Amino acid sequence: MVTTISPQQLSVLLAGEQPIRLVDVRTPAEFGEVHVNIATNIPLDRLDPATVGNHVPGEGPLYFICKSGGRSGKACEKMLAAGHTNVISVDGGTSACAAAGLPVARGKKVMSLERQVRIAAGALVFGGVMLASFGGTDTLRITGLGIAGFVGAGLVFAGVTDTCGMAMLIARMPWNQAGGAGATCSRIALVAAILAATAGSALAATHTQDSLTTVQQAVAAQQAVIIDVREPDEWAAGHLTDARLVPLSRLKAGVTLAELTRMVPKDKIIYCHCRSGGRCLIAADILQPLGYDVRPLGQSYSAIVNAGFPTATGR
């Protein structure tokens, strides 16, 4: 059983002479928005019972706080399981403390982790239903049902166990880290586009009907460019001379819109290819919502080479 105290009780402790060890287990971005003045930030996913004392040295109880009390309770459970018994959760969290008039530090406003989870789960379920309803093939329809079903089962599991895997994943995203709330807006926009593309009808991207001859002519006329979405080691082993390397892994990880514009021009047709035609569809799912005229090639790299496209090796 986790021991709790109210914000009013915490206020009394803060007014005393005894130093208080208070650990805020929210994400760095949430902590930066508002936190109780004396709190030390150690995100829940990084909380190590063996080393927490190094960050908040001293004696006496360890108090844990989050937004409203859920994650701080989890932190206490984690500490109790490791044999630390003198741990206490602040009931109501930072929100209740601020409302009760405790001294807090405020920074730039960010979206709470709970809202991010609701948006992500809703987008995935909606996208899955749309794909199941309008997918052009049985595979796409089954995939859509699988996405919606998986997210639904995950939400049931989260409710039963009070453990949310999606929240833990989102908490690790760049915009939830220190300094990420304002400096990575364009990165967030790109990741949001990836999520929408992955969850929604963009998954229904299909290979272009343009022939390889048409591709060659468009590239020669400087009306199109070819991007290779394979990885650098595959590129080094052999690539099209006229292609540009834009690894799918980099697109998935998130690049700023300015960086993406430098790599992939928006004023030309984008033909993308990979080893066998699968990864270029995912790349198209990412790029199409951003306004690119991207046309994934269904031919394998070997077939493209055999069609007469010049090649080179090395980086």
Residue pairs with C-beta under 8 A, 6 or more apart in sequence:
2 73
2 76
2 77
2 80
2 87
2 88
2 89
3 76
3 87
3 88
3 89
4 69
4 73
4 88
4 89
4 90
4 91
5 13
5 63
5 88
5 89
5 90
5 91
6 90
6 91
6 92
6 96
7 90
7 91
7 92
7 96
7 97
7 99
7 100
7 102
8 100
10 20
10 22
10 36
10 63
10 90
10 97
10 102
11 97
11 100
11 101
11 102
13 20
14 20
14 38
14 102
14 103
18 60
19 58
19 60
20 38
20 60
20 63
21 40
21 56
21 58
21 60
21 61
21 62
21 63
22 36
22 38
22 39
22 40
22 56
22 63
22 64
22 65
22 90
23 39
23 40
23 41
23 42
23 47
23 52
23 55
23 56
23 62
23 63
23 64
23 65
23 75
24 31
24 35
24 36
24 39
24 40
24 41
24 42
24 64
24 65
24 66
24 94
25 42
25 43
25 44
25 47
25 64
25 65
25 66
25 71
25 72
25 74
25 75
26 35
26 41
26 43
26 44
26 66
26 67
26 71
26 94
26 113
27 43
27 113
27 171
27 176
27 177
28 41
28 43
28 176
28 177
28 178
28 179
28 180
29 110
29 175
29 176
29 177
29 178
29 180
29 181
30 67
30 110
30 112
30 113
30 176
31 39
31 41
32 107
32 108
32 110
32 178
32 179
32 181
33 106
33 107
33 108
33 109
33 110
33 181
34 94
34 98
34 104
34 105
34 106
34 107
35 41
35 94
35 104
35 105
36 65
36 94
36 97
36 102
36 103
36 104
37 103
37 104
37 105
39 65
40 55
40 56
42 52
42 55
43 171
44 66
44 71
44 74
44 75
44 78
44 168
44 171
45 168
45 171
45 172
47 75
47 78
47 79
49 78
49 79
49 81
49 82
49 83
49 84
50 82
52 62
52 79
56 62
60 86
61 86
61 87
61 88
62 79
62 84
62 86
62 87
62 88
63 87
63 88
63 89
63 90
64 72
64 73
64 75
64 76
64 79
64 87
64 88
64 89
64 90
65 72
65 89
65 90
65 93
65 94
65 97
66 72
66 75
66 93
66 94
67 93
67 94
67 95
67 112
67 113
67 114
68 92
68 93
68 94
68 95
68 96
69 89
69 90
69 91
69 92
69 93
69 96
70 93
70 162
72 89
72 90
72 93
73 89
74 162
74 163
75 87
75 89
76 87
76 88
76 89
79 87
80 87
90 96
90 97
94 104
97 104
98 104
108 181
108 182
109 181
110 175
110 176
110 181
113 167
113 170
113 171
113 176
114 167
116 170
116 176
117 164
117 166
117 167
117 170
120 166
120 170
120 195
121 151
121 154
121 155
121 166
123 195
123 196
123 199
123 200
124 147
124 148
124 151
124 195
124 199
125 147
125 148
125 151
125 152
126 199
126 200
127 144
127 147
127 196
127 198
127 199
127 200
127 201
127 203
128 143
128 144
128 145
128 146
128 147
128 148
128 149
128 151
128 199
129 144
129 148
130 144
130 200
130 201
131 140
131 141
131 143
131 144
131 147
131 200
131 201
131 203
131 204
132 141
132 142
132 144
132 145
132 148
133 141
133 144
134 201
134 204
135 141
135 143
135 144
135 201
135 203
135 204
136 204
136 206
140 203
140 204
143 203
144 203
147 199
154 164
154 165
154 166
157 163
158 164
158 165
158 166
158 167
170 176
173 191
174 180
174 184
174 187
174 254
175 181
175 184
175 187
175 188
175 191
184 256
186 256
186 257
186 258
187 254
187 255
187 256
189 257
190 254
190 255
190 256
190 257
190 260
190 290
191 254
193 286
193 289
193 290
194 251
194 252
194 254
194 285
194 286
196 202
196 289
197 203
197 285
197 286
197 288
197 289
198 285
202 285
202 288
202 289
203 285
205 281
205 284
205 285
205 288
205 296
206 281
206 296
207 277
207 280
207 281
207 296
207 297
207 298
208 271
208 295
208 296
208 297
208 298
210 218
210 271
210 295
212 297
212 299
212 304
212 307
212 309
213 307
215 224
215 226
215 271
215 297
216 307
216 308
216 309
218 224
218 269
218 271
219 225
219 226
219 242
219 271
222 268
223 268
223 269
224 268
224 269
224 270
224 271
225 242
225 244
225 264
225 265
225 268
225 269
225 270
225 271
226 240
226 242
226 243
226 244
226 271
226 272
226 273
227 243
227 244
227 245
227 246
227 263
227 264
227 270
227 271
227 272
227 273
227 283
228 235
228 239
228 240
228 243
228 244
228 245
228 246
228 272
228 273
228 274
229 246
229 247
229 248
229 251
229 272
229 273
229 274
229 279
229 280
229 282
229 283
230 239
230 245
230 247
230 248
230 274
230 275
230 279
230 301
231 247
231 248
231 249
232 245
232 247
232 315
234 275
235 245
235 315
236 313
236 314
236 315
237 313
238 301
238 305
238 311
238 312
238 313
239 245
239 311
239 312
239 313
240 273
240 304
240 305
240 309
240 310
240 311
240 312
241 309
241 310
241 311
241 312
242 309
242 310
243 273
244 263
244 264
246 263
246 264
246 272
246 283
248 274
248 279
248 282
248 283
251 260
251 283
251 286
251 287
252 282
252 286
255 263
257 290
260 290
264 270
264 287
264 292
266 291
266 292
268 293
269 293
269 295
270 287
270 292
270 293
270 294
270 295
271 294
271 295
271 296
271 297
272 280
272 283
272 284
272 287
272 294
272 295
272 296
272 297
273 280
273 296
273 297
273 299
273 301
273 304
274 280
274 283
274 301
275 300
275 301
276 300
276 301
277 296
277 297
277 298
277 299
277 300
280 296
280 297
281 296
283 294
283 296
284 294
284 295
284 296
287 294
288 294
297 304
299 307
305 311
